[in-house]
Amino acid sequence: MTSALELRDIHHDFSGLQVLTGVDLTVAPGERHAIIGPNGAGKSTLFNIVSGRLRPRKGRVLYGEHDITGAPPHRIARLGVGRSFQIINTFPRLTVYQSVRSAVVSRRGMRLDAWRLLDRLDDVGRETTEVLDLLELSDRRDTPANALSYGEQRELEIALTVAVRPELILLDEPTAGLNAEETHKAIGLIRRVSEGKTLVMVEHDMEVVFTLADRISVLHYGKMLASGPPDEIRRNAEVQRAYLGTKHSVAGG
Amino acid sequence: MMRRNALIVAAILLLYLVPFGLDTLRLRVAIEILYFGLFAVSFNLLFGYSGMLSFGFASTFGVGGYAVGLIWKHLGAVPLPLAVVMGAMAGAAVGLVIGFFCVRLRGTYFSLLTLAFSQFLFAVALKWRDVTRGDDGLTVIPPDLTLPSGFVLHMGNALHFYWLALTVVLVCLWLAWRFIRTPLGNAALLMRENDERAAFLGYNVFGTKLIVFTFASTLAAVAGALFASFQRLVSPGALDLQTGTEVVFMALFGGTGAFLGPFLGTAAYILLQNWLAKTTEHWPFVIGFLFVVMILFMHTGLVGLFGRGGPVQRLLRLNRTPVEESR
């Protein structure tokens, strides 16, 4: 069986500053995969390369059968890759409902429909309501995104990502800035929306990582230090030295 | 809903009857408001709805005007509606080309490139005398229009022209109003709000912006075609910087947050300008001052000032007791 996502020898630099120096990664279909690593390890850069925001200097990005290296973001999204952002990246003046509906419209391939009235497309409305229910955002449906609380904005961020029903979900620090209670809620939410999908997430919170991930990869200054199931990663001496043991306690373990 | 539809029908009827209460001079002003109003609304599709501030929007306005002028000069008595459609197509074509280069850019760069294109077209209109007659302007002679009922609309008759222009403008406004309620119109909003995120949802940013740019240009060309038909003349001034910035002001004056805001802004601007011009020769100074005040203190324009929850409404409610307020 082909892998859901495969990165081969990815290199990237920012005007000479080497950020990724030969990253390999294989993610199996249906797997929940977490990428961890210290700040500046290149995690977000890696996400930007997979989702088409950046073109790698070298290497290939394979999504199932497709070579998506350097493809524009909208093409990659249409193939079934949905991503969220570490820094809130929503539609500030649109309501929660309008925002999620825009994602539903895209999933249904009606982006260029210039004739039918959006408000009268009942099935679009129904699907949007379903997504809002799933993410427990229904009571905020008519609130503009910029008037949401930070935690709610994080939820909207995930709602937008999953509303296009991606096969591969990329979450970039979905719990960044959330308190313990919100984080706990987010874990349940991520589990629900990634049911039956492939999930890759970048995350700093070790509780989230070790609760959710089937496999963990450790990115350390541009290279994959290790990749394996949580227990193996936790025991890995090199990983402990580089990351887990020094700054973070292995929460949840 | 029923009540709203009835109100709209009543308003439209009233608009058709307006000329009977106006003398010819005022009727000419009303016609001017119609096509400049359409121009401002189409500008706002681009600016207010899609977040693209064009300083060169007069380009396609002028193209529409020159198109109908040339059609009647070279193809003979093409009926005005058909000529307007052809003018609109010319506007669409030019909009497509200009948009192709401009919509890749954002913010100030976009604005400046639209400005550059409009200056380029201005130069063409000025220098290509064989076709455009340069700064003498091209005479535009719309033929009289015989309706299916046998009624003849005389283009020289302000009343007849008003009805014709009103019909064309209403159709265009309806198309624009409808457009922003379709999925594609919604995509235009996404471009304004956050085009990058839209791309990650599968929206083609370049394609969406190009379509919106072209559509807005098409409607602007219709406005320009009506303008030229009514003035019976189109000169390079139709696509110069002043026309391009005037439409920005008219839209901002009315309020870019509401569909008809720019239309109201146009009406207010033209009436104000006419009145001021009669009162003082320094009227551009007053208008300029007003513009500065608007930009500094009233971002939401007249609609924001008089609309729901605006300062005027709050002022009128001052006398009410809080109990009434909460009901």
Interface residues (C-beta under 8 A of the other chain):
Chain A: S51 P72 P73 H74 A77 R78 G82 R83 F85 N89 T90 F91 P92 R93 L94 Q98 R101 S102 A103 V105 S106 R107 M110 R111 L112 D113 A114 W115 R116 L117 L118 D119 L121 L160 V164
Chain B: R178 F179 R181 T182 P183 L184 G185 N186 A187 L189 L190 E193 N194 E196 R197 A198 A199 F200 L201 G202 Y203 N204 V205 G207 T208 I211
